[in-house]
């Protein structure tokens, strides 16, 4: 089962077996959070559609839908959303 960074740090703090295992910090420092991912997507979303590239297997209609969705994402207020 995969652990979140928070769960891993909690295990290190509470487990005598991990008390002096500093490799845990390398793992945590290597991870990125949702806020960095969202910021990156929003930073590049504005350039979507500014150049044309043919992608084999993607129709013009599908391409337009993808571009439209990314434009909506770029203009969305800050935060995380769950779509059902």
TIBARO-881945 format. One record per residue (C-alpha): x, y, z. Coordinates in Angstrom, 3 decimals. Layout:
N
((X; Y; Z))
...
# end
This chain:
84
((0.000; 0.000; 0.000))
((1.374; 3.412; -0.942))
((1.815; 6.005; 1.811))
((1.444; 9.759; 1.668))
((4.394; 11.901; 2.721))
((2.518; 12.764; 5.919))
((1.927; 9.107; 6.760))
((5.583; 8.294; 6.108))
((6.768; 11.117; 8.381))
((4.331; 10.051; 11.103))
((5.666; 6.497; 10.913))
((9.230; 7.795; 11.210))
((8.306; 9.933; 14.215))
((6.566; 7.078; 16.031))
((8.489; 3.967; 15.044))
((11.694; 3.029; 16.879))
((12.811; 1.124; 13.772))
((12.814; 4.351; 11.733))
((14.087; 6.698; 14.452))
((17.457; 7.371; 12.827))
((16.534; 6.573; 9.221))
((17.246; 9.827; 7.397))
((16.542; 8.243; 3.992))
((12.878; 8.923; 4.716))
((13.584; 12.641; 4.263))
((15.072; 12.006; 0.803))
((11.830; 10.314; -0.215))
((9.671; 13.132; 1.180))
((11.813; 15.867; -0.401))
((11.573; 14.122; -3.767))
((7.775; 14.315; -3.758))
((5.644; 17.174; -5.010))
((2.219; 18.184; -3.821))
((-1.046; 18.883; -5.592))
((-0.528; 22.633; -5.297))
((2.672; 22.472; -7.386))
((0.976; 20.249; -9.955))
((-2.027; 22.596; -10.194))
((0.244; 25.641; -10.497))
((2.227; 23.998; -13.295))
((-0.892; 22.978; -15.227))
((-2.351; 26.475; -14.892))
((0.929; 28.041; -16.041))
((0.967; 26.063; -19.288))
((-2.791; 25.907; -19.918))
((-2.813; 29.401; -21.422))
((-0.531; 28.288; -24.242))
((-2.779; 25.409; -25.270))
((-4.071; 26.048; -28.753))
((-1.467; 28.692; -29.514))
((0.272; 26.280; -31.853))
((-1.045; 23.469; -33.975))
((0.427; 20.018; -33.820))
((-1.112; 16.989; -35.449))
((-1.401; 14.105; -33.030))
((-2.194; 10.826; -34.697))
((-5.462; 9.356; -33.464))
((-6.905; 12.611; -32.041))
((-9.704; 14.074; -34.143))
((-10.283; 17.812; -34.554))
((-13.415; 17.609; -32.346))
((-11.540; 15.753; -29.587))
((-8.679; 18.240; -29.834))
((-11.079; 21.176; -29.476))
((-12.708; 19.567; -26.413))
((-9.306; 19.072; -24.765))
((-8.300; 22.686; -25.473))
((-11.633; 23.953; -24.137))
((-11.250; 21.947; -20.925))
((-7.730; 23.251; -20.359))
((-8.873; 26.849; -20.924))
((-11.581; 26.336; -18.263))
((-8.958; 24.946; -15.904))
((-6.681; 27.936; -16.494))
((-9.519; 30.328; -15.622))
((-10.791; 28.369; -12.594))
((-10.407; 29.819; -9.099))
((-7.639; 28.402; -6.914))
((-8.441; 25.173; -5.104))
((-8.987; 21.487; -5.678))
((-12.174; 20.098; -7.141))
((-13.805; 16.707; -7.232))
((-16.026; 16.087; -10.223))
((-18.673; 13.413; -9.972))
# end
